[in-house]
Amino acid sequence: MFVYGTLKRHFPLGRMLKNSKLLGMGFTKSKNYKMLVTQHETRGNFPVVFHSNAFDAGFIHGEVHLVHPTEIPDLDTMEYN
């Protein structure tokens, strides 16, 4: 699983991946992405990535983890709530 932002190690939600194996660092195949930090009333600040053809678009860097399939639903729930 490729993660960026709050799910990375040493970030607020990194504990959600404590049972995963860090395989290494990675980045998106395309350089046509932008990351912005958005604010939410109850969740606070968190990053959002979207496709962009803007001149300042680039690669998104993150971590690649080996995650057991049974843990994916919990990660999905955390990310979508």
WOSULDA-V640238 format. One record per residue. N is the residue number from 1. RES is the residue in one small letter. PSI is psi in degrees with one decimal (999 if undefined). OMEGA is omega in radians with two decimals (none if undefined). Layout:
n = {N	N}
res = {RES	RES}
psi = {PSI	PSI}
omega = {OMEGA	OMEGA}
//
This chain:
n = {1	2	3	4	5	6	7	8	9	10	11	12	13	14	15	16	17	18	19	20	21	22	23	24	25	26	27	28	29	30	31	32	33	34	35	36	37	38	39	40	41	42	43	44	45	46	47	48	49	50	51	52	53	54	55	56	57	58	59	60	61	62	63	64	65	66	67	68	69	70	71	72	73	74	75	76	77	78	79	80	81}
res = {m	f	v	y	g	t	l	k	r	h	f	p	l	g	r	m	l	k	n	s	k	l	l	g	m	g	f	t	k	s	k	n	y	k	m	l	v	t	q	h	e	t	r	g	n	f	p	v	v	f	h	s	n	a	f	d	a	g	f	i	h	g	e	v	h	l	v	h	p	t	e	i	p	d	l	d	t	m	e	y	n}
psi = {133.9	126.5	148.9	163.6	-134.2	-15.4	-7.6	156.9	144.6	11.2	167.7	-39.2	8.6	-25.6	-22.3	-18.6	20.6	-25.9	1.1	168.2	122.5	119.3	-24.0	-170.6	154.4	176.9	162.0	151.8	-34.1	149.5	18.2	50.6	152.7	148.3	130.7	152.3	126.1	161.3	140.5	143.9	-44.6	-23.1	-11.5	-155.5	139.9	153.0	148.2	133.9	138.4	156.1	139.9	142.6	14.0	155.5	-26.5	14.4	162.4	-168.8	150.9	122.8	144.5	-161.3	148.7	122.0	145.4	115.5	134.7	136.6	-29.5	-16.0	-14.1	-42.6	-38.6	-39.2	-41.7	-43.2	-42.9	-42.6	-29.1	-3.7	999}
omega = {3.09	3.12	3.08	3.07	-2.95	3.12	3.12	3.08	3.08	3.04	-2.98	-3.09	3.14	3.12	3.12	-3.12	-3.07	3.13	-3.13	3.06	3.08	3.14	3.12	3.13	3.14	3.09	-3.14	3.11	-3.11	3.08	-3.10	3.14	3.03	3.05	3.06	3.03	-3.13	-3.13	3.11	-3.08	-3.05	-3.08	-3.12	-3.12	3.05	-3.09	3.05	3.13	3.10	3.11	-3.11	3.03	-3.13	-3.11	-3.11	3.06	-3.13	3.09	3.01	-3.13	-3.14	-3.13	3.08	-3.10	2.96	-3.06	3.08	-3.09	-3.12	3.14	-3.08	3.12	3.11	3.10	3.10	3.14	-3.14	-3.08	-3.07	3.12	none}
//
